[in-house]
């Protein structure tokens, strides 16, 4: 079935609805694409139904379900710690660091480094419109904590950082589960992450075929992980 873009807010679309979202934000001069989804559909064709502007592609992290459509583009930006971990991505990757800006014309997005889910996970925030795109750092579905890739301590620090920015955030766009979240989801994840790290959440079943435990906090937030 052909997938259609979903208009989330003024100038903002989910152009890869399904398992792993990708977001397009259209400015006056350029369009920002954050992640590319799993690659099941031609994301560039979907984008071109919305805008003909030049596209700047930024990857929130290195996982394949966010880079499946990267091959439709000639370059992407990502944090250097995750560029080093990219596999099978045949796209020229340019490093982007904390605090760098993407000016789309009328909208400016700032890079925020939020390690934890991966070493180089980033978010992009539009402070004027109080919108932040967080990749897999924020989700109402279980967040993956992957052995050798994720760090619960860093993740908790990143959640604390987002909480400290709550005055700049009205809308959070994550890539899994419900697209639109708010700061309450960050609070739930923080409580769950602290208890997860302390071993206070018992696994409720083994997920197959990943052989990783599912941990669900009493507040509904949770993690899939072989580590605790």
C-alpha positions as CSV (number, residue, x, y, z in Angstrom):
1,X,0.0,0.0,0.0
2,X,1.3,3.4,-1.0
3,X,2.2,5.6,2.0
4,X,1.3,9.2,2.2
5,X,2.9,12.0,4.2
6,X,1.1,13.0,7.4
7,X,0.9,16.8,8.1
8,X,1.8,17.1,11.8
9,X,2.0,20.9,12.2
10,X,2.5,24.0,10.1
11,X,5.3,23.1,7.7
12,X,6.0,19.8,9.4
13,X,5.3,16.3,7.9
14,X,6.0,12.7,8.8
15,X,7.2,11.5,5.4
16,X,7.8,7.9,6.5
17,X,4.7,6.9,8.5
18,X,4.9,3.4,9.8
19,X,7.5,1.6,12.0
20,X,10.1,4.4,12.0
21,X,9.1,8.0,11.3
22,X,11.0,10.6,9.3
23,X,10.2,14.3,9.6
24,X,10.3,17.0,6.9
25,X,10.3,20.6,8.0
26,X,9.9,23.1,5.1
27,X,11.4,26.6,5.4
28,X,11.5,29.4,2.9
29,X,14.8,28.5,1.4
30,X,15.5,24.9,2.4
31,X,13.8,21.8,3.8
32,X,15.2,19.8,6.7
33,X,14.7,16.0,6.6
34,X,15.4,14.3,10.0
35,X,16.0,10.6,9.4
36,X,14.7,8.6,6.5
37,X,12.7,5.6,7.9
38,X,13.2,2.0,6.9
39,X,13.5,2.5,3.2
40,X,10.3,0.6,2.3
41,X,9.1,3.4,0.1
42,X,10.8,6.1,-2.1
43,X,11.0,8.9,0.5
44,X,12.3,11.4,-2.1
45,X,9.1,11.0,-4.2
46,X,7.0,11.6,-1.1
47,X,9.0,14.7,-0.3
48,X,8.8,16.0,-3.8
49,X,5.0,16.0,-3.6
50,X,5.4,18.5,-0.8
51,X,8.3,20.7,-1.8
52,X,10.9,21.3,-4.5
53,X,13.3,23.1,-2.2
54,X,16.8,21.8,-1.5
55,X,16.9,19.1,1.2
56,X,19.3,18.9,4.1
57,X,19.3,15.4,5.6
58,X,20.3,15.0,9.3
59,X,20.4,11.6,11.0
60,X,19.5,11.5,14.7
61,X,21.6,8.3,15.1
62,X,23.2,5.4,13.2
63,X,20.5,2.7,13.4
64,X,19.4,1.1,10.1
65,X,15.7,1.7,10.6
66,X,16.4,5.5,10.5
67,X,18.8,5.3,7.5
68,X,16.9,3.0,5.1
69,X,16.1,5.8,2.7
70,X,19.4,7.6,2.9
71,X,20.5,6.2,-0.5
72,X,18.1,8.6,-2.2
73,X,20.4,11.5,-1.1
74,X,24.0,12.3,-1.8
75,X,25.0,13.4,1.8
76,X,23.8,13.5,5.4
77,X,24.8,15.1,8.6
78,X,25.2,13.1,11.8
79,X,27.2,13.3,15.1
80,X,30.8,12.0,14.6
81,X,30.4,9.4,17.3
82,X,27.6,7.8,15.3
83,X,29.2,8.3,11.9
84,X,31.9,5.9,13.1
85,X,29.2,3.3,13.7
86,X,27.3,3.5,10.4
87,X,27.3,0.3,8.4
88,X,26.1,-0.2,4.9
89,X,25.3,3.5,4.5
90,X,26.6,4.5,1.1
91,X,26.1,8.2,1.6
92,X,28.7,10.8,2.3
93,X,28.4,11.6,6.0
94,X,29.4,15.1,7.4
95,X,29.9,15.6,11.1
96,X,27.6,17.9,13.0
97,X,28.2,19.0,16.6
98,X,26.3,20.3,19.6
99,X,25.1,23.9,19.0
100,X,25.4,23.9,15.2
101,X,22.5,25.6,13.4
102,X,20.5,24.7,10.3
103,X,18.8,27.9,8.9
104,X,15.9,26.9,6.6
105,X,14.8,30.5,6.0
106,X,12.3,31.5,8.6
107,X,13.0,28.5,10.8
108,X,16.3,27.7,12.6
109,X,17.1,24.3,14.1
110,X,19.8,23.8,16.7
111,X,21.6,20.5,17.2
112,X,21.4,19.1,20.7
113,X,23.6,16.2,21.6
114,X,21.7,13.6,23.6
115,X,23.8,10.5,24.1
116,X,22.4,7.4,25.7
117,X,20.4,5.5,23.1
118,X,23.5,5.6,21.0
119,X,26.8,7.5,21.7
120,X,26.0,10.1,19.1
121,X,22.3,10.5,19.3
122,X,21.1,14.0,18.6
123,X,17.9,16.0,18.5
124,X,17.1,19.2,16.6
125,X,15.2,22.0,18.2
126,X,13.3,24.9,16.8
127,X,13.2,27.2,19.8
128,X,11.0,29.8,18.3
129,X,8.3,27.3,17.6
130,X,9.0,25.1,20.6
131,X,9.4,22.0,18.5
132,X,12.1,19.3,19.0
133,X,12.8,16.2,16.9
134,X,14.3,13.6,19.2
135,X,14.8,10.4,17.1
136,X,14.7,7.4,19.5
137,X,15.5,9.3,22.7
138,X,11.9,9.9,23.4
139,X,9.2,7.3,22.6
140,X,6.0,6.1,24.2
141,X,6.9,2.6,23.0
142,X,9.8,0.8,24.6
143,X,13.2,2.5,24.0
144,X,16.0,0.2,23.0
145,X,19.0,-0.1,25.3
146,X,21.4,-2.1,23.2
147,X,24.4,-3.8,24.7
148,X,27.6,-2.1,23.5
149,X,25.7,0.8,22.0
150,X,23.5,2.3,24.7
151,X,24.5,3.8,28.1
152,X,21.7,4.2,30.7
153,X,23.8,6.7,32.7
154,X,24.2,9.0,29.6
155,X,20.5,8.4,28.8
156,X,19.4,9.7,32.2
157,X,21.6,12.7,31.8
158,X,20.1,13.4,28.4
159,X,16.6,13.2,29.8
160,X,17.6,15.6,32.6
161,X,18.8,18.0,29.9
162,X,15.5,17.8,28.1
163,X,13.7,18.5,31.3
164,X,15.8,21.5,31.9
165,X,14.7,22.8,28.5
166,X,11.0,22.3,29.1
167,X,10.3,26.0,28.7
168,X,11.5,25.7,25.1
169,X,9.5,22.6,24.3
170,X,5.8,22.3,23.5
171,X,5.9,19.5,20.9
172,X,8.2,16.5,20.8
173,X,8.4,14.4,17.6
174,X,9.8,10.9,18.2
175,X,10.2,8.2,15.6
176,X,8.4,5.2,17.2
177,X,5.0,4.8,18.7
178,X,2.8,7.9,18.8
179,X,4.5,10.7,16.8
180,X,3.6,13.6,19.0
181,X,4.7,13.7,22.6
182,X,5.2,16.4,25.2
183,X,7.4,16.9,28.2
184,X,5.3,14.6,30.4
185,X,6.7,11.7,28.3
186,X,10.2,12.8,29.2
187,X,9.3,12.8,32.9
188,X,7.9,9.2,32.6
189,X,11.0,8.0,30.8
190,X,13.2,9.6,33.5
191,X,11.4,7.8,36.3
192,X,11.5,4.6,34.3
193,X,15.2,4.9,33.4
194,X,16.2,5.5,37.0
195,X,14.3,2.4,38.1
196,X,15.5,0.4,35.1
197,X,19.2,1.1,36.0
198,X,18.6,0.3,39.6
199,X,17.1,-3.1,38.7
200,X,13.7,-2.3,40.1
201,X,11.7,-3.2,36.9
202,X,11.3,-6.9,36.3
203,X,11.3,-8.2,32.8
204,X,7.8,-9.4,31.8
205,X,8.8,-11.6,28.8
206,X,11.5,-12.5,26.4
207,X,11.1,-10.8,23.0
208,X,11.7,-13.0,20.0
209,X,14.0,-13.1,18.0
210,X,16.0,-10.3,19.7
211,X,16.6,-12.3,22.9
212,X,16.2,-9.1,24.9
213,X,14.1,-8.5,27.9
214,X,11.1,-6.1,27.9
215,X,10.9,-3.8,30.9
216,X,7.7,-1.8,31.5
217,X,7.5,0.8,34.3
218,X,4.3,1.2,36.3
219,X,3.9,4.6,34.5
220,X,3.8,2.9,31.1
221,X,7.3,3.9,29.9
222,X,9.7,1.1,29.1
223,X,12.8,-0.4,27.6
224,X,13.8,-3.3,25.5
225,X,17.3,-4.4,26.6
226,X,19.7,-7.2,27.3
227,X,21.4,-4.9,29.8
228,X,20.3,-3.5,33.1
